[in-house]
Structure formats: structure tokens, C-alpha cells
Amino acid sequence: MQSNLSGPLIHLWVVLHGPDGWARQLAALDTGASYTLVPWDVAEQLGYEPALSLRRVRVATASGVETAPLLTLEAVEVAGYRIPGVDVLCHDLPPETQVSCLLGLNFLRHFDIDLHLKSGRLELRDP
């Protein structure tokens, strides 16, 4: 899949699925993030209520350590690969990041991944 691999972030499109539909979002590939992260308003549009989630995870942010709701999406899809039951943190990224989501290790661990930075390609392979 073609992606923006030349900038400070590796951008790619993700499709998030919930009980009320789906949302296509621009995400950053983040191999340092344990969880995939979605913005609060998108989680609500998908049919979830982050404020009511009893599962919480402490996360380190630029402004310190915060607690974020942990939700389980119906599925997360990237480049035609759909993974059901993906846990995601619900937290908003600063607008200057230019992405709304982070694609973390809990999604990426389902694949073998090749990054071709020079040619701007990201390959996901189902092992």
C-alpha cells in the first residue's frame, strides 16, 4: 500500500468499525504505542460511550500521565485487512499532529510488516 513515509510521521488510512457504522480516519503508524488510539468524538460516532467505560489505562502524553478509556471496537481495517475485536484507547491527539488516530502494536502484531521508506511503501502480510 502506498503511504506517506517521507515525513516525520508515517501516515495511513484506517477504517474503524462500531455498532453504529464505520469511520475512515488518517492515522500515524506508531510502533511505540501499545494500543491503537482513536479520538473521543469518533468513538461516539461509532456508537460507543467512552465516558462509561470501566476499563481505563494510564498513558504518558506530552502534558503528563493521564487515564484514558479502553474500548473494544468491532473491527479495525487497514489496506483491506480487517481485524475484529481490537482494543483502542479513547484520547484526542493535538491538532498539530495532522492525524486523528495512532495505529499501535495491538493491531500491528497481527502481521509481518515491511517498511520501504525510500519508495514510500508499507507492506502488511498475514503470517
C-alpha positions in Angstrom: 0.0 0.0 0.0 1.2 3.5 -0.8 1.6 5.7 2.3 3.3 8.9 3.3 6.6 7.6 4.6 8.8 10.6 3.9 7.6 12.9 6.7 8.1 12.8 10.5 5.1 10.5 10.8 4.1 7.5 8.8 0.5 8.2 7.7 -2.0 5.7 6.5 -5.8 5.4 6.3 -7.7 3.2 8.8 -11.3 2.2 8.8 -12.8 1.9 12.3 -16.0 -0.2 12.7 -18.6 0.0 15.5 -22.2 -0.8 16.3 -23.4 2.4 14.6 -21.3 2.2 11.4 -17.8 3.0 10.3 -15.4 5.9 10.1 -12.3 6.4 7.8 -9.5 8.2 9.7 -5.9 9.3 8.9 -3.6 7.5 11.4 0.0 7.5 12.2 1.9 4.2 12.4 3.2 4.1 16.0 5.3 1.1 16.9 5.9 2.7 20.3 2.2 2.6 21.2 0.9 -0.5 22.9 -2.6 0.3 21.9 -4.3 1.8 18.9 -5.8 5.2 19.7 -9.0 6.8 18.4 -10.4 10.3 19.2 -13.3 10.6 21.6 -15.8 12.0 19.1 -15.1 9.3 16.5 -15.7 6.6 19.2 -19.0 8.3 20.0 -20.0 8.4 16.3 -19.3 4.7 16.1 -21.8 4.0 18.9 -19.5 3.8 21.9 -19.7 5.8 25.2 -16.1 6.3 26.3 -17.1 8.1 29.5 -19.0 5.0 30.7 -16.1 2.6 30.0 -15.0 0.9 33.2 -11.7 -0.2 31.6 -9.0 2.6 31.9 -5.4 2.7 31.0 -2.7 5.2 32.2 -1.0 6.8 29.3 2.0 9.1 29.0 1.3 12.2 27.0 3.2 15.4 26.3 1.3 17.0 29.1 1.9 14.2 31.7 0.3 11.0 32.7 -3.4 10.7 32.0 -6.1 8.0 32.2 -7.9 7.0 29.0 -10.9 4.8 28.4 -10.2 1.4 26.8 -12.9 0.3 24.3 -13.1 -2.8 22.1 -14.1 -1.8 18.5 -16.0 -4.3 16.3 -13.0 -4.1 13.9 -10.1 -2.1 12.6 -9.3 -2.3 8.9 -6.1 -1.3 7.1 -5.3 -1.9 3.4 -8.1 -4.5 3.1 -7.0 -6.4 6.3 -9.8 -6.4 8.8 -9.1 -7.4 12.4 -12.1 -7.9 14.7 -12.3 -7.0 18.4 -9.4 -4.5 18.6 -8.9 -2.7 21.9 -8.4 1.0 21.5 -7.6 3.9 23.8 -10.0 6.8 23.5 -8.0 10.0 23.6 -7.7 13.1 21.4 -4.4 14.0 19.7 -3.3 17.6 19.4 -4.4 19.2 16.1 -0.8 19.9 15.0 -0.1 16.1 14.7 -2.3 16.2 11.5 -3.7 12.7 12.2 -6.6 11.7 14.4 -5.5 8.1 15.3 -2.5 6.1 16.2 -2.2 2.6 14.8 -0.5 0.7 17.7 1.2 -2.6 18.3 -2.0 -4.4 19.3 -3.1 -4.1 15.7 0.3 -4.4 14.0 1.1 -7.7 15.9 -1.3 -9.5 13.6 1.1 -9.0 10.6 4.6 -9.2 9.3 5.4 -5.6 8.3 7.9 -4.2 5.8 8.6 -0.5 5.6 10.1 0.7 2.3 10.9 4.2 3.3 12.7 5.2 0.2 9.9 4.2 -2.1 7.1 5.2 0.3 5.5 1.7 0.7 4.2 -0.1 3.6 3.5 -3.9 3.3 1.4 -5.8 5.7 1.5 -9.6 5.4 -0.7 -12.1 7.2 1.9 -14.5 8.5 
